[in-house]
Amino acid sequence: MFLFGQTSGGAAQPSMFGALIPFIIIFVIFYFLIIMPARKKQKNHQQLITSLKGGERVITAGGIFGTVTRVMDDRIELEVDKNTRVQIAKSSISSVIDPQQGVVTAK
């Protein structure tokens, strides 16, 4: 056979390629089930962060609702109450609230 080489003793010895096939199959399955969706989610979150602008209602990863008042290089300023503003890291924004429907959408 192609995957198994024959020795002079008659016992079949698996080739190096034949021994690696199960590991390659497992890696491909993990890639399509875990790695690829995680990359897609990370890319969508990065697009969400870069597209933020003032006036949008957002929810942070900690569950704080607020309105974006200012976008800086590394952080965002949120107005969480009438006279209360908080600066948070851009990466802590989890989703944007759709103003027409009032429903939370994770982009």
C-alpha positions as CSV (number, residue, x, y, z in Angstrom):
1,M,0.0,0.0,0.0
2,F,1.0,3.6,-0.4
3,L,0.7,4.7,3.2
4,F,2.3,1.6,4.7
5,G,5.8,0.4,3.7
6,Q,6.8,-3.2,3.8
7,T,9.8,-4.4,5.6
8,S,11.8,-7.5,5.0
9,G,10.1,-9.2,8.0
10,G,6.7,-8.9,6.4
11,A,5.2,-6.7,9.1
12,A,3.7,-3.4,7.9
13,Q,5.3,-0.3,9.3
14,P,3.4,2.9,9.1
15,S,5.2,5.7,7.1
16,M,5.8,9.1,8.6
17,F,3.1,10.6,6.4
18,G,0.6,7.9,7.5
19,A,1.3,8.7,11.1
20,L,0.8,12.5,10.6
21,I,-2.6,12.2,8.8
22,P,-4.7,12.0,12.0
23,F,-3.0,15.1,13.4
24,I,-3.5,17.0,10.2
25,I,-7.2,16.1,10.2
26,I,-7.6,17.2,13.8
27,F,-5.9,20.5,13.1
28,V,-8.1,21.2,10.0
29,I,-11.2,20.5,12.1
30,F,-10.1,22.8,14.9
31,Y,-9.3,25.5,12.4
32,F,-12.7,25.5,10.8
33,L,-14.6,25.1,14.1
34,I,-12.6,27.3,16.5
35,I,-9.9,29.5,14.9
36,M,-11.8,30.8,11.8
37,P,-14.9,31.9,13.7
38,A,-12.8,33.6,16.4
39,R,-10.9,35.5,13.8
40,K,-14.1,36.6,12.1
41,K,-15.5,37.8,15.4
42,Q,-12.3,39.7,16.3
43,K,-12.3,41.4,12.8
44,N,-16.0,42.4,13.3
45,H,-15.2,43.8,16.8
46,Q,-12.3,45.8,15.4
47,Q,-14.5,47.3,12.7
48,L,-17.1,48.2,15.3
49,I,-14.4,50.0,17.4
50,T,-12.9,51.9,14.4
51,S,-16.4,53.0,13.2
52,L,-17.5,54.6,16.5
53,K,-18.3,58.2,16.4
54,G,-19.8,60.7,18.8
55,G,-23.5,60.4,19.7
56,E,-23.8,56.6,19.4
57,R,-25.3,54.6,22.3
58,V,-23.1,51.7,23.3
59,I,-22.8,49.0,25.9
60,T,-19.4,48.2,27.5
61,A,-18.2,44.7,28.4
62,G,-18.9,45.5,32.0
63,G,-22.6,46.3,31.2
64,I,-22.5,50.1,31.3
65,F,-24.8,51.9,28.9
66,G,-23.6,55.2,27.6
67,T,-23.4,57.7,24.8
68,V,-20.1,58.3,23.0
69,T,-19.1,61.9,23.4
70,R,-15.5,61.9,22.3
71,V,-13.3,59.3,20.5
72,M,-9.5,59.5,21.2
73,D,-6.6,57.3,19.9
74,D,-6.7,54.8,22.7
75,R,-9.9,55.4,24.6
76,I,-13.5,56.7,24.4
77,E,-15.3,59.1,26.6
78,L,-18.8,58.0,27.5
79,E,-21.6,60.1,29.0
80,V,-23.4,57.7,31.4
81,D,-25.6,60.3,33.1
82,K,-26.4,64.0,32.7
83,N,-23.1,65.3,34.2
84,T,-21.1,62.1,34.4
85,R,-18.5,61.2,31.9
86,V,-16.2,58.2,31.9
87,Q,-13.2,57.4,29.8
88,I,-12.8,53.7,28.9
89,A,-10.5,51.7,26.7
90,K,-11.8,51.2,23.1
91,S,-11.6,47.4,23.4
92,S,-14.1,47.4,26.2
93,I,-17.0,48.4,23.9
94,S,-19.1,45.2,23.3
95,S,-22.0,46.5,21.1
96,V,-23.8,49.4,19.7
97,I,-27.5,50.1,20.4
98,D,-29.6,50.6,17.2
99,P,-31.4,53.9,17.6
100,Q,-34.4,53.0,15.3
101,Q,-35.3,49.7,16.9
102,G,-33.9,50.2,20.4
103,V,-32.4,46.7,20.1
104,V,-28.8,45.9,21.0
105,T,-26.9,44.8,18.0
106,A,-23.4,43.2,18.1
107,K,-21.8,44.1,14.8
